Amino acid sequence: MSFSDFSRIPMTLFEEGGDTMFYTWRATDRATTVSLHRFVQTLVANGSLPSPSLLPPDIHMSIIRSENDLPNYVPDKQTIRVKPLQWRLLGGNPNYYLAIITTPHERIKKQLEIAKKQKAELVFPNFLPHISVAQFKTRHIEFEHLPLPKFDIVLEA
């Protein structure tokens, strides 16, 4: 199942390699999605970034990825703004994701705390909420020198 198959559902259970995962996210608003697509396309056009194998149609912030279901988890329902903080390359063979780590936000921290109190078995114990903006088939991406977007990232409720 691709993200766009369930892009307007704030949480879901999905199958990955035979395992069921619980996953929650916050979609970016339309203006932020368009701005991030343009930003990445500009980096590719000026040679700062190689052409990605995929530019996600729906950009979102990953919040929780757990190996167990959290039936009592309730997603936050308020729109929030965060600022880009740093680039990071996440994932592993065969897919690597160029992601923006954002400034911490109390509402996001609270969602992680709630999940942990509900005994979430986090796939990545040091999981950072992030926004994947491009997918690559190689981990050899020079990203340390890339400028960050100068606009806030708006996450819908």
N, C-alpha and C positions, 0 to 999 in steps of 0.2 A: 504494500500500500504506500503510495507516495503522500507527501505532506499535503499536496493540493487536494487529495481525495477527502481529507477531513479538516480542511483549513479553518473552518468557522466553528469547530468544536474545540473548546479550550482544554479538553483532556480526553484521552482515549486509551484503550488497551489495544495493542497490536502485536502481531506475530513477527518475530525476527529470528531467523535460523531455528525455528521450532520452539523458541521460548516466547512467552507472553510478557510484554513490557507495559508498564504504566508510564504515560508521557503527558506532561502538561507544558503549555506554551502560552505566550501572549503575541498576537499578531500585531505587526506595525500598522499604523493607519495608512490610508492610500497615499497621502502626500509623502510620508516617510519612505514607503516602498518605492515610489517613483524616484525620489531623490537618491536613495541608495543604489538603485539600478543605474541611474545616470552617472553617479559618482564612480562606480566600478567600471562602467563602460568608458569613462574618461581616462581612468588609470590604464586600461587596456589600450585605448587609442594613442596615448602618449608614450607607450612602451614601458611604463612603470610596472605593469603586471601582464603576464602571459594570458592568452585567451583561455577562459575557464571552460571546462567540459560541460558545466551547467550553471546557469544563473537562475536561482530559485524564483519561480513565479510569485510565490507568496513568502515574503520575508517575515520572520518571526523570531521571538526570543525564546530559546529553550529555558525551561524553569526546572522541571524535575523529570528524571528518567529513573524509574525504579523497577526492580525485577519482580516486585509483588504488587498486587492491586491495593489501592487505598480507597475503599468504598465510601469512607466518610469525608474524604477530601473535598473541599469546596473552593473553587478558584476565586481569586480576588476579582471584584467587579468594577474597579475604578481605573480610568485612564491615567497613565503616568508618563512622565518625561524623564529620560536618562540622557547622559552625555557620553559620547565615545571616549574611551580611556586608552585602549591599546589594541593592537592587532595580535592575533594568535592563530596558529595553524592547528586544527583539531582533527580527530578521526584517525583512520589508519587504512592500510592497504585493503581495498582498492580505491577508496574515496577519502580525500583530504578536503577539509573545509576551511576556507579563509573566514575567520570570524572576528567580530568586533566585541571585545569585552567592554562593558560599560561601567560607569560609575555605580557604586552600590546604591540601592534604593530600599528604604525601610519596608515597603510593601512586598518587595521581592524576597528580602531576607525573612520576613514573617512567613511567607508561603513555604520557604525551605524549612523553617523551624517547625511549622505545623506538620509537614510531611515527615520529618524526622521523629516527631512525637507520635505519629501514627505508625511508626516502625517501618518507614520506607527503607527498602534494601537498595540503596543507590548504586547504580551501575558504575558510576564514577564517584567515589567518596569525596573527592575534591572538586566535584562538578561545579563549574562556574556558569552562571546564567550568561548566555552569549547570543549573538545574532550572526548566523552564517550568511554570508553575502555572495559566495562563489564556491563551486566545487571543482576540484582538480584531480587528476589521476596520478599525480606525483607529489611527493612531499618536498621537493626541491623548489620551493617558491620563495623568492626574496621579498619579504614583507616588512622587514624591520625599518626600512627607509620610507615606507609609504606614508603619505600624509593621512591624517584622520579627517573624517567629515567634520565640518565646522558648524553643523546644525544639530539640534536636539533630535533624539529618536523618540517618537511618540508611540506608546504601546496601548492598544485598545483594551477595553475591559473584556 
